[in-house]
Amino acid sequence: MNIISEEHVSVTEEPSGRYLSHFVPEEPNLKEKPAFKVAEALYEILLQNDSLDSLQILMGDSTNQNTGWRGGTHAHLEKLIKRKLFWAICSIHTNELPLRHLIKSVDGNTSSGKGFMGPVGSLLSKVNDMEYDPNFMALSSGEDLIELSKDIEKSLSTDQKICYRLVKAVKSGVLPINLQDMKCGTLNHARWLTTGQKLVFLWTRKHGLSGKNLETLEILVKFCLQYYFKLYFDSIRL
């Protein structure tokens, strides 16, 4: 069986979230960039939906292909429709960048699409097999997570729900039994939610770290508790 890997771009109308279309960008020629082919396809969809004049805001992730000031998809689309637009960049995606850079700065580089090279990061792939440490230290400093309504909490993915409850538990120093034997999601450098999840979960395990490496873990976990997850759930609440 052959597996074909290709980019799929989905287009929705906001704030309704109504699905408009999706497409696979055409291959660029030698003088073109992939971002330009995405912009061309978006232009055609706007044309088909009679939205060239009404479009006001472009939303998307903060990848360079989208937001490059001169060669990104957003910039190319503005040139095609001959006017400026407001760029609304995904705050959840942008929120991942400081965590990624902090891990690289204090612990080490990534090793592959799913791994880390540092003494702390290299343990993340093993955290689900580590024994629970009932004497883990509470890290209660910083603001508490925003309280989510029952409807919003119910709409969260499994990993999001686990993160929300895990952060609250580690800040309080009391990890409920159902979280003591939980299994973290798979690591993926395109999705840093599970990286933050595993760092916080590692704090509650018998990980064997000491000295400088333990200090590094504490720095990363405190950042996840006080900044990464705080901003993550603030964004979901909005």
C-alpha positions as CSV (number, residue, x, y, z in Angstrom):
1,M,0.0,0.0,0.0
2,N,1.3,3.4,-1.0
3,I,0.8,6.4,1.3
4,I,0.6,9.8,-0.3
5,S,1.4,12.8,1.9
6,E,-0.1,16.1,0.7
7,E,-1.2,19.4,2.2
8,H,-4.9,20.1,2.6
9,V,-6.1,23.6,3.2
10,S,-9.6,24.1,4.8
11,V,-11.5,27.3,4.3
12,T,-14.2,28.5,6.7
13,E,-16.4,31.6,7.1
14,E,-16.1,33.3,10.5
15,P,-17.5,33.9,13.1
16,S,-20.1,31.3,12.0
17,G,-17.5,28.6,11.4
18,R,-19.4,27.6,8.2
19,Y,-17.4,25.3,6.0
20,L,-16.7,26.8,2.5
21,S,-14.2,24.6,0.8
22,H,-10.9,22.8,1.0
23,F,-8.1,22.2,-1.6
24,V,-4.7,20.7,-2.3
25,P,-2.4,23.5,-3.4
26,E,-1.0,23.2,-6.9
27,E,2.7,22.6,-7.3
28,P,4.6,25.9,-7.8
29,N,6.9,26.3,-10.8
30,L,10.6,27.2,-10.3
31,K,9.8,31.0,-9.9
32,E,6.9,30.5,-7.5
33,K,6.6,29.8,-3.8
34,P,4.1,27.3,-2.2
35,A,2.5,30.3,-0.4
36,F,1.6,31.9,-3.7
37,K,-0.2,28.8,-4.9
38,V,-2.3,28.8,-1.7
39,A,-3.1,32.4,-2.1
40,E,-4.2,31.8,-5.7
41,A,-6.5,29.0,-4.6
42,L,-8.0,31.2,-1.8
43,Y,-8.6,33.9,-4.3
44,E,-10.6,31.5,-6.5
45,I,-12.7,30.5,-3.5
46,L,-13.4,34.1,-2.6
47,L,-14.4,34.7,-6.3
48,Q,-16.7,31.8,-6.3
49,N,-18.4,32.9,-3.1
50,D,-18.6,36.6,-4.2
51,S,-16.5,37.6,-1.2
52,L,-13.6,39.6,-2.8
53,D,-15.1,42.9,-1.7
54,S,-16.5,41.8,1.7
55,L,-13.5,40.0,3.0
56,Q,-12.0,41.9,6.0
57,I,-10.0,39.5,8.1
58,L,-7.6,36.6,7.4
59,M,-7.2,34.0,10.0
60,G,-4.6,31.2,10.3
61,D,-1.6,29.8,12.1
62,S,1.5,31.8,12.6
63,T,3.7,29.7,10.3
64,N,6.0,31.7,8.1
65,Q,4.3,30.4,5.0
66,N,1.1,32.2,6.2
67,T,2.5,35.3,7.8
68,G,5.8,36.1,6.0
69,W,5.5,39.9,5.5
70,R,6.5,39.7,1.8
71,G,6.3,36.1,0.7
72,G,3.6,34.6,2.9
73,T,0.1,33.5,1.8
74,H,-1.6,36.5,3.5
75,A,0.7,39.0,1.8
76,H,0.2,37.4,-1.6
77,L,-3.6,37.4,-1.2
78,E,-3.5,41.1,-0.3
79,K,-1.6,41.7,-3.6
80,L,-4.2,39.7,-5.6
81,I,-7.2,41.5,-4.2
82,K,-5.3,44.8,-4.2
83,R,-6.0,45.9,-0.7
84,K,-4.9,45.4,2.9
85,L,-6.6,43.0,5.3
86,F,-6.6,42.5,9.1
87,W,-4.5,39.4,10.0
88,A,-6.0,37.4,13.0
89,I,-3.3,34.9,13.9
90,C,-4.1,31.9,16.0
91,S,-3.1,32.7,19.6
92,I,-2.9,29.0,20.5
93,H,-0.3,28.3,17.8
94,T,1.6,31.5,18.7
95,N,1.6,30.5,22.3
96,E,3.6,27.3,21.5
97,L,6.6,29.3,20.3
98,P,8.0,30.5,23.7
99,L,7.7,26.9,25.1
100,R,9.6,25.5,22.2
101,H,12.4,28.1,22.5
102,L,12.6,27.7,26.3
103,I,13.1,24.0,26.0
104,K,15.8,24.5,23.4
105,S,17.5,27.1,25.6
106,V,17.6,25.3,28.9
107,D,17.5,21.6,28.0
108,G,18.4,21.0,24.4
109,N,17.2,20.6,20.8
110,T,14.6,18.4,19.3
111,S,15.9,15.1,17.9
112,S,13.3,14.2,15.4
113,G,9.6,14.9,14.6
114,K,8.7,13.5,18.0
115,G,11.8,13.5,20.2
116,F,14.1,15.7,22.3
117,M,17.8,15.4,23.0
118,G,18.1,17.1,26.4
119,P,18.3,15.2,29.8
120,V,14.7,16.3,30.6
121,G,13.2,16.2,27.2
122,S,14.5,12.7,26.5
123,L,12.4,11.4,29.4
124,L,9.1,12.6,28.0
125,S,8.7,9.5,25.7
126,K,9.1,7.3,28.8
127,V,6.9,9.2,31.3
128,N,3.9,6.9,30.8
129,D,5.9,4.0,32.2
130,M,7.2,5.9,35.3
131,E,6.0,5.3,38.8
132,Y,3.8,7.9,40.5
133,D,5.6,10.0,43.2
134,P,3.1,10.7,46.0
135,N,5.6,13.2,47.5
136,F,5.8,15.5,44.5
137,M,6.0,19.2,45.4
138,A,3.1,21.5,44.7
139,L,4.0,24.4,42.4
140,S,1.3,26.9,43.4
141,S,2.8,30.2,42.4
142,G,1.3,32.3,39.6
143,E,-2.3,32.9,38.6
144,D,-4.8,30.0,38.6
145,L,-6.3,28.7,35.4
146,I,-9.4,30.5,34.3
147,E,-12.6,28.7,35.3
148,L,-14.2,27.2,32.2
149,S,-17.9,26.7,31.9
150,K,-19.3,23.1,31.9
151,D,-20.2,23.5,28.2
152,I,-16.7,24.6,27.2
153,E,-15.0,21.9,29.3
154,K,-17.3,19.3,27.8
155,S,-16.3,20.4,24.3
156,L,-12.5,20.0,25.0
157,S,-10.6,17.1,23.5
158,T,-9.3,14.3,25.7
159,D,-5.8,15.8,25.9
160,Q,-7.2,19.3,26.6
161,K,-9.4,18.0,29.5
162,I,-6.4,16.1,31.0
163,C,-4.2,19.2,30.8
164,Y,-6.8,21.3,32.4
165,R,-7.2,19.0,35.4
166,L,-3.5,18.1,35.6
167,V,-2.4,21.7,35.9
168,K,-4.9,22.3,38.7
169,A,-3.8,19.2,40.5
170,V,-0.1,20.0,40.3
171,K,-0.7,23.6,41.5
172,S,-2.6,22.2,44.5
173,G,-0.2,19.3,45.2
174,V,-3.0,16.7,45.2
175,L,-3.2,14.4,42.2
176,P,-6.6,12.5,42.0
177,I,-6.4,8.8,41.6
178,N,-7.7,8.9,38.0
179,L,-4.8,11.1,37.0
180,Q,-2.1,9.1,38.8
181,D,-2.2,6.3,36.2
182,M,-3.3,8.4,33.2
183,K,-1.5,8.0,29.9
184,C,-0.2,11.2,28.1
185,G,-0.8,11.8,24.4
186,T,1.8,11.2,21.7
187,L,4.6,13.8,21.3
188,N,4.5,15.8,18.1
189,H,6.5,18.9,17.3
190,A,3.6,20.2,15.2
191,R,1.4,20.1,18.3
192,W,3.0,21.2,21.6
193,L,0.0,20.5,23.9
194,T,1.2,17.0,24.7
195,T,4.7,18.3,25.3
196,G,3.5,20.6,28.0
197,Q,1.2,17.8,29.3
198,K,4.2,15.4,29.6
199,L,6.4,17.9,31.3
200,V,3.8,18.6,34.0
201,F,3.1,14.9,34.3
202,L,6.8,14.1,34.6
203,W,6.9,16.4,37.7
204,T,4.5,13.9,39.5
205,R,6.7,10.8,38.6
206,K,9.8,9.2,40.1
207,H,11.9,10.5,37.3
208,G,15.4,10.3,39.0
209,L,16.5,13.8,38.0
210,S,18.7,15.7,40.4
211,G,20.8,18.8,40.6
212,K,20.8,21.0,37.5
213,N,18.6,18.7,35.6
214,L,15.9,18.8,38.3
215,E,16.2,22.6,38.3
216,T,15.7,22.6,34.5
217,L,12.5,20.4,34.9
218,E,11.2,22.8,37.5
219,I,11.8,25.8,35.3
220,L,9.9,24.1,32.4
221,V,7.0,22.9,34.5
222,K,6.6,26.3,36.2
223,F,6.5,27.9,32.7
224,C,3.9,25.5,31.6
225,L,1.7,26.1,34.7
226,Q,2.1,29.9,34.9
227,Y,2.3,30.9,31.2
228,Y,1.8,28.2,28.6
229,F,-1.4,26.6,29.9
230,K,-2.7,29.8,31.4
231,L,-2.6,31.5,28.0
232,Y,-3.8,28.4,26.3
233,F,-7.0,28.1,28.3
234,D,-7.5,31.9,28.3
235,S,-7.5,31.7,24.5
236,I,-10.1,28.8,24.5
237,R,-12.3,30.8,26.9
238,L,-12.3,33.7,24.5
